[in-house]
Amino acid sequence: MESINKMISKAFMSRDFDTVRIAQKALSDIKLNTITMKDYQENGRLKIRKSIDYGYAHTIHKS
């Protein structure tokens, strides 16, 4: 994920907006198609929010 962010920044600085658009689409697809039980943070910033709360799922399954 960090490499995609670097690619977006580098392409933006060189004004290669086609590459920026493609990289942002790829990053968006990764975020939408990733399922995690923990928040993914990079440099203290939230990158991907957890999609499954195990405690809640476990409680619902037992009921």
C-alpha positions as CSV (number, residue, x, y, z in Angstrom):
1,M,0.0,0.0,0.0
2,E,2.8,2.4,0.8
3,S,4.4,1.8,-2.6
4,I,1.1,2.7,-4.3
5,N,0.9,5.9,-2.3
6,K,4.5,6.8,-3.3
7,M,3.7,6.0,-7.0
8,I,0.6,8.4,-6.8
9,S,2.7,11.2,-5.2
10,K,5.5,10.8,-7.8
11,A,3.1,10.7,-10.7
12,F,1.2,13.7,-9.4
13,M,4.5,15.7,-9.1
14,S,5.4,14.8,-12.7
15,R,1.9,15.8,-13.8
16,D,1.2,12.3,-15.2
17,F,-2.5,12.4,-14.3
18,D,-3.3,9.2,-16.2
19,T,-1.0,7.2,-13.9
20,V,-2.5,9.0,-10.9
21,R,-6.0,8.0,-11.9
22,I,-5.0,4.4,-12.5
23,A,-3.1,4.1,-9.2
24,Q,-5.9,5.8,-7.2
25,K,-8.4,3.3,-8.8
26,A,-6.1,0.4,-7.8
27,L,-5.8,1.7,-4.2
28,S,-9.6,2.2,-4.0
29,D,-10.2,-1.4,-5.2
30,I,-7.7,-2.7,-2.6
31,K,-9.6,-0.9,0.2
32,L,-13.0,-2.1,-1.0
33,N,-11.9,-5.7,-1.4
34,T,-9.9,-6.2,1.7
35,I,-11.5,-7.8,4.8
36,T,-9.6,-7.3,8.0
37,M,-10.3,-7.8,11.7
38,K,-8.0,-4.9,12.7
39,D,-7.6,-1.4,11.5
40,Y,-4.6,-1.0,9.1
41,Q,-2.6,2.1,9.9
42,E,0.5,3.5,8.3
43,N,2.4,6.4,9.9
44,G,-0.3,6.8,12.5
45,R,-3.0,7.4,9.8
46,L,-5.9,5.0,9.2
47,K,-5.6,3.4,5.8
48,I,-8.2,0.5,5.9
49,R,-10.9,0.3,8.5
50,K,-11.6,-3.1,10.0
51,S,-14.5,-4.7,8.3
52,I,-15.3,-7.5,10.8
53,D,-15.7,-7.0,14.5
54,Y,-15.0,-10.5,15.9
55,G,-16.7,-9.9,19.2
56,Y,-19.9,-8.9,17.6
57,A,-19.8,-11.7,15.0
58,H,-19.1,-14.2,17.8
59,T,-22.0,-13.0,19.9
60,I,-24.4,-13.2,16.9
61,H,-23.2,-16.6,16.0
62,K,-23.9,-18.0,19.5
63,S,-27.4,-16.6,19.7
